[in-house]
Amino acid sequence: MTMTPEHRTAVRNWIRSTAHPLTTADPSAPLDDLRPLLDMLGERTAVMGYGAGTRGAHELFALQVRVARLLVGEAGFRAVAFDQDWTLGVRLDTYVRTGAGDPVALLESAEPFCRTAEVLALVRWMRAFNEDHPRDPVRFVGVSPHGTGRSAYDTVAGYVQRAAPHLLDELESCYAALRPEGEVAAHTRRFRALPDRRSWRDRARAAHALVAGVPASDGHAWALHNARVIVQYHELHDHDDDPLDPHNMACYERFFAENVVWWHRHTGHRMLFWTSSSHSAKAPGRAISFPPDPASASPNAGSHLQDGLGDRYLSLGLTFGGGELATYAGTPPHRVPGPVPPLVESVLEDDVAGDYLLDLRTGAPPPVTDWLAGTAVSRAIGPHHDPDHDTAHHMTGGSLAEWFDVLVHRRHVTPARPLRR
């Protein structure tokens, strides 16, 4: 809809009368200002996806930490899933459960956008929580198959050796050359360079079918899903470069959701899915513009999660105004201007409302409901950002009412803190 001054005034009046003020982004601060979120969740929510329009803002990361503290500590959530590698997630989970390993070294091998002091603070908080709750721990889950390492293959082979040793030779024949030797990134480049990747993908699928046919005993579900993640790795990287989807994001999105849903159904845990809003929003028609990459459109993980979980999936989006951001492309922090139309953040910004938590499902007058249901353009900043063309970095293809159940808006941001020993 066209945003007239009258519509803008109606939206801001609704926000002022409805939103819950947020008083701090300090990750270790008391959680009183966030507690209204507990009522917004309801008892049916099994998974809450939450992400921001950038991975470079300290305050937004810190608010994600605070939300995790609240939902783990007071709402019984027992898993935090990241769009990080599955096998790295297993090692980080070992740390938060047992204290074994070096969390800094582990995060140094994570995707660049998770190599931050804020993510380290969450991991250390999870470890401290588990020290106090050894019989009811919170778990760390990586849901991306992009860098599946040897440990997944070893898990599968170990189970087959115990449960059906006569099938071990057949399994190893399937996995011949598939199991990475050395750095996974180098292994991936070799796989991508093969003239025929299909035979490797098919052998990964055959191994999964073999494990599925082994009589179930203790550890079977875990081994079978590791075999499934190995299949995902080969399906993800068995693609030819598409100028409209050069990173095969459509495949990533399906696998993020598949692995979140598997963990929830296998463990019964209520889960947080920590990611970006471009992944967590319920956005089947999502179109992303990340200059200089061409704009691309595909259903995202949040839409797949909604398909799988229905109203048991809740989407929380974190939006922001201006300030300064870190990047994860090796460039220095840079300014981000205050939002201007057509960005929805230009309407969400309000001197009176400040920083706030807002349930988009609460009753609103018709001008507001019309705006919430209209096609939205929301800020989405990836590894590169040009402040002089800020509005070119965005997500569209849906509405705020479709994408998010709840919003957190932060007016001013500063750069995320780099990971340091």
Secondary structure as UniProt FT lines:
FT   HELIX           5..18
FT   STRAND          20..21
FT   TURN            27..28
FT   HELIX           32..34
FT   HELIX           36..41
FT   STRAND          47..52
FT   HELIX           58..74
FT   STRAND          77..85
FT   HELIX           86..98
FT   HELIX           103..108
FT   HELIX           112..114
FT   HELIX           117..132
FT   TURN            134..135
FT   STRAND          139..144
FT   TURN            146..147
FT   HELIX           150..163
FT   HELIX           165..167
FT   HELIX           168..175
FT   TURN            176..178
FT   HELIX           184..192
FT   HELIX           198..212
FT   TURN            218..219
FT   HELIX           220..237
FT   TURN            243..244
FT   TURN            246..247
FT   HELIX           249..267
FT   STRAND          270..276
FT   HELIX           277..280
FT   TURN            284..285
FT   STRAND          287..289
FT   TURN            291..292
FT   STRAND          296..297
FT   HELIX           301..309
FT   HELIX           310..312
FT   STRAND          313..325
FT   STRAND          334..336
FT   TURN            341..342
FT   HELIX           345..348
FT   TURN            351..353
FT   STRAND          356..359
FT   TURN            360..361
FT   HELIX           366..373
FT   STRAND          378..379
FT   HELIX           387..392
FT   STRAND          394..396
FT   HELIX           400..403
FT   STRAND          406..413
//
